[in-house]
Amino acid sequence: MKKLRILKFSVSILLCALLLCLSLTTAFAATASKSTGLTINGKSVNNGDVITYSLYFSNVPKAAAGLDMSVYFNQKYLKLDKSSISTPNLAGCVVNSDQTNLNGEIRFNASNATDIYDFKTRKLVISVKFTVQNAAADTANISYYVREFYSSDQLSTDGAYLTFTANYDLAVNSKAVLATQTAIVNPSQSNGDVQYGTNGQISPCPTNLTNKTTSSQGQNSNQSGGNNAANAAQSSTGNGNDNSSGVIVIVVILIIAAIAITLFFKKKSENTGHSDQP
C-alpha cells in the first residue's frame, strides 16, 4: 500500500514537470511571435498591428485636372488591406493594388476635363491600412511618388505643381502615433524625372508611365533589408534554442528531484517497517 502511494506521488511529480515544460515552451513561442525589432516610418510595431497610413497634400498653387502617383510599402512586413484604400478627394480615381505585378506598390491616377482637384488647403489624397507580419529587427518606410500633376490647359512642366506640401499621419491599431509628418518620397523612383512636392525641381516631365518598381538603388535597399531580416531571424532562432535548453534543464532537475523524493520516502518506509518489527 505504501509503495502504491509512493508510486502515485512520483507520477504526480513527473506530470507536473511535463506540464511546466509545456507551459514554458508555449510562453516562449508566444513571446517570439511578437517582435518589437521592426520599425515603420520610425515607429516600433509588432506582428498583428494594424497600421493606417494617410497621405495629405496642401499648398498646391492651383487646382489640377489630373495626377498619376503611387504609394510604396515593404510587402515582406506589411500585408495590404485592399478594401481599406480610400481616395475621397480624387473623383474618378482608378486604383491598381494587385500585388502580383506591382510588388509593394499601390498605383493610382485620376483625371478630369476640368480642374476639380483642389489641394490648396490640407486634404486627404489616400488612406490605406496594412497588417504587420514577419516582424524582425529591420527598418521599413511607407513612401510616395508623383509621376504627373497637371491642369486642364497646362502641362505638368509649367512648375505650378512642383512645390507643395506633402505630409502624412500614421496610426497603429487606430491610435495616432504620428501627425503631419513630412511625407517620404520613394528614392528608387526618381530616375532623374521631375520630382513633385516640397523639394521639387523643374526637369523634363516623365512620359513613360509604365511601372517603375525596380532600380539599382531599390534592389540594393531590398537586398539590405533582406539581409537584416535574415540576421534577425538567425538571432531569434538562437534565442529560441537557448530557451529550449533552459526548459530541458528545468525538466531534468525536476525529474531528478522526483526520483530523490521517491527514494527518500521508500527508504523512510523501509526504516519504519524495520522499527516496527519486535
N, C-alpha and C positions, 0 to 999 in steps of 0.2 A: 504493500500500500504506500509505504514511504517512497519507494523507488518510482512509483507512478506519479506521485506528487512532484518529485524532483524532475522527472522527465517532462511533465507539463510545464513546470517553471522554466526549464531550459528552452523548450519550444517557444514559449511566450517571449523570452529574451531575443531569440533569433528572429521571430516575426517582427518585433519592434525594430530590430536592426535593419531588416529589409524595408520596412515602411519608412524609416528615416532616410535610407538611401534613396528611395523613390521620391520622397518629398524634396530632398535636396537637389536631386537631378532635375526635377520639374522647375524648381526655383531658379536654378542656373540657366535653364533653357529659356524661361520667361525673361530673365534679365538680358540674355544675349539677343532676344528678338527685338528689343528696343534699344537703339543706339543713339547717343547724343553727339556722335562724332560728325554728323553731316550738317553743313550749314547751307542754307538757301538765301542768297542775297544778304549774307552776313548774319542770318538768324539761325540758331540751332533748332533742328527739328528731329522728330522721332518717327519710326515706322508707324504707319496708320494715320499720321496727322493729315488733316485736310488744309491745303494752302489755297488761299484766294488771292489772285493777282489782278489788280485793277489799274489799267493804264489810262492816264488823262493827258489831254492836250490843252494848252491855253496860250494866250498872246499871239495867236495866228493873225497876221495883219489883215487878212480879208477872207471872206467865205470862199469855200472851194467847191468845185463840181465833182471832184473825184480824188481818190488816193488808192495806192496799192502798197501793202505792207505785211509784215509778219511779226509774230511773237515766237521766241525760241526758248526751249527748255531742254533739260537733260532727261531723256526718257528712261535712262537706266535707274534714276532715282525718283522720277515723278511720273505718275500714271495720269494721263489726261482724262478728265471727265467731259466728254464731248457735249453732253446735254447742258452743261453749265455755261457754255460760251454765250456771251451777251454783248451786242453792239447796238444799244438803244439810240445812239445819236448818228448812226450811219444807215439811213433809209436805203433799202435795196441792196444791202451788203451781202456778198456771197463769200461764204467761209469754206475753206478746204482744210479739214483736220484729220484726214486719213493718214495715219502714221505708217502705213505700209510703204509709201513712197516718200513722204516728207521727212521722216526720221527726226523727230523732235522739233517740228515747226508747225505753227498754225498760220496759214496764209489766207489773207482776206483782202477783198477790194470792194470799193463802192464807187458808183459813178451816176451822174445825173446831167440832164441837159442844162440845168441852171445851177447857180451857186447856192446850194442849200446846206452845205456842211459848214456850220459856223462854230469855230473854236476860239473866238476872241476871248471869251471867259472860260474858266476851267470846266471842261466837260469830259465825261467818260468816253473813251474810244472803244475799249474792250475790257471785259471782265471774264476770268476763267478760273476754274478750280482744278487742283491736282491732288492726288493722294501720294504720300511719301511711301516708297518701297525700297528694299535693299539698302537701307541706311548704312553708311560706312564713313570712316574718317576721310571726308573729302569736302570739296567746296564746289558749288554749282550756282549759276545765276539764271534768272529768268530775264530775258532781254528782248529788245525790239529792233526793227529796222524798217525804214520807209523807203520804198523804191521810187514812187511817184506821188506828187502832191500838186494838183493843178486846178486852175479856174476854167470857166466855160469859154473864155476868149483869150486866154494866155497859156503859153507853155509853162511847164513847171520850172523852166530855166530862168524865168524872169526875176527870181530872187525873192518873191513875195512869201514863199513858204519855206525858206531856208533857215530862218531864225525864229524859233518859237520855243515854248517851254513844254517839255515832256517829263512828267513825273508819275509816280505810282504809289499805290497803297498796298500793303501786304497784311493779310490776316491769317492766323493759324488757328484752326478749329473755331472759326467765327470770332476770334478775339484779335483786335487790331494790334499789330506789333511794329509796323512801320507806316508812316503817313507822309505824303507829299515829298517823297524821296526822288532825287534826280534819276530819271529812267536810264537804265544801262543800254547802250547801243551795242548790238552784236558786232564784235570786231571782225569776225570772219566774213561778213557780208559786204564790207565797204568796197574792196577791189578797185579803188580809185574813182568810184562813181560819186555822184552828188550825195552829200550827206545832209539829210533834213533834220532839223532840230536845233537845240541851243548852240551847238558847236558847228553848225552847217557852213560849208564853204561852197562857193559857186564853181561848178565844173560841169562838163557835159552831162546832160540827163541820161540815165541808163535807158537803152532801148531794148535790151534783152530781158524779157520778163519771165524767162524760164527759171525754175527753182535753182537758186544758188545756195545749196545747203552744204557744200563742201569747199574747202580751200586748204592750203598747206597749213595755215595758222589754225584753222578749226580742227584739222586732223591731229596736229600736234597737241592741241588742247585736250581733245578727246583721248588721245593716247596717254597723256599725262594723267588725266582723270582716271583712266582705266588702271594705270599702274598704281596710283594711290589707293584705289579701291581694292586692288589685289593685295597690296601690302597690308591694308587694314583687315581684309578678310583673313590673311595669314596670321596676323596678330590676334584676331578674335579666336581663330582656331586654337592657337597656342594657349590662350586663357582658358578655353574650354577644356583642353587636356589637363591643365593644372587643376581645374575644379574637379574633374573626374578623378584625378589621382587623390585629391583630398577626400572625396566621398569613399573611395576604396579603403583608404587608411582608417577612416572612422568605422566602417563596417568591420574591418579586420579586428580593430580594438574591441568592438562590441562583442564579436564572436568569441574572442579570447576571454573577455570578461564573463560571458555566459558559461564557457567551459570551466573557468576558475570557480565560479559560483556553484556550478553543478558538483564539481569535485569537493568543494568545501562542505556542502550540505550532505554529500554522500559520506564523506569522512566523519562528519559530525554524527550522522545516523549510525554509522558503524560503531563509533565510540560509545554512543548512548546504548546501543544494543549490548555491547560488552559490559558496560557498567551495570546493566540490569540483571546480568547473569549472577547466580548465587556463588 
